[in-house]
Amino acid sequence: MQTDQPINSQSGSMQEGIAAPYDFQIMDVIKEAWQRTSRLKGPVLGAGALIFTALIAISFAIILFLDLIPLVD
């Protein structure tokens, strides 16, 4: 397939990308990702805990309201 668009000289082909000699450690990538998401972890975990607590409270209220668990007299 031919196109009339100019080819960007900074972008390489897929074969060049696959054959390129990469020099990185997986742990370095994981550490960088952990550092970059440090401000996001707290709110996400907090929201998850809040949703979990709300679902438990709603489930408990429904169980009591519908008398699914008979209370001991």
N, C-alpha and C positions, 0 to 999 in steps of 0.2 A: 504494500500500500504506500503510495507516494503522497506526500503533502507538500504544500508550498510554504509551510511555516519554517522559519529558520531554526536550526538545531542549537540548543543552548550548549555551549562548550563546557560548562561546569557540570552538567549532568552526564553521567556515564550510562553505558548500557547495562542490562541486567547481568550479562556474562562478566563484565568488568567488576560489578558489585559483588558477585558471588566469588570471583577469583581474587578479590582484594585481600591483602594480608591485614587482618584485623588484629589489634593488640589491646585486649582488655580482659579483665577478670570479672567473672559473674558476680562475685561478692562486691566488687566496686560498683557495679551497676545497681545491685540491690541496695547498697548503702546510699547511693545518690538518690534513688527513688524514695527511700525512707525519709531522707532529709527534705526532699522537695515536697513531700506530702505531710510534713510535720504539723502544719497549721490546719490541716483538713481532718486529721484523725480524731481529735477531740469532739468537734461538733457531730461528726458522723456516728461515733460511738455513743455520744450522749443522746442523739435522736433515736438510735436503735434501742437504747436502754429505756427511753421514755415510751416508745411504741410498745416494747415488750411488757413494761409495767402496766400500761393502759389495757393491753389485750388480756393480761392476767386478771386485772380488776373487772373488766367487762365480763369475762368468762365466769368469774366467781359470782358476780351479781346475777347473771342469767341463771346459773345453777341454783342459787338461793331463791330467785323469783319463781322459777318453774318447779321448785321442790323436787329436783332430780335426786338430791341426796336427803333422805329423811333425817331430820334432826332428832336426837335422842331427847325424850321428855324427862 
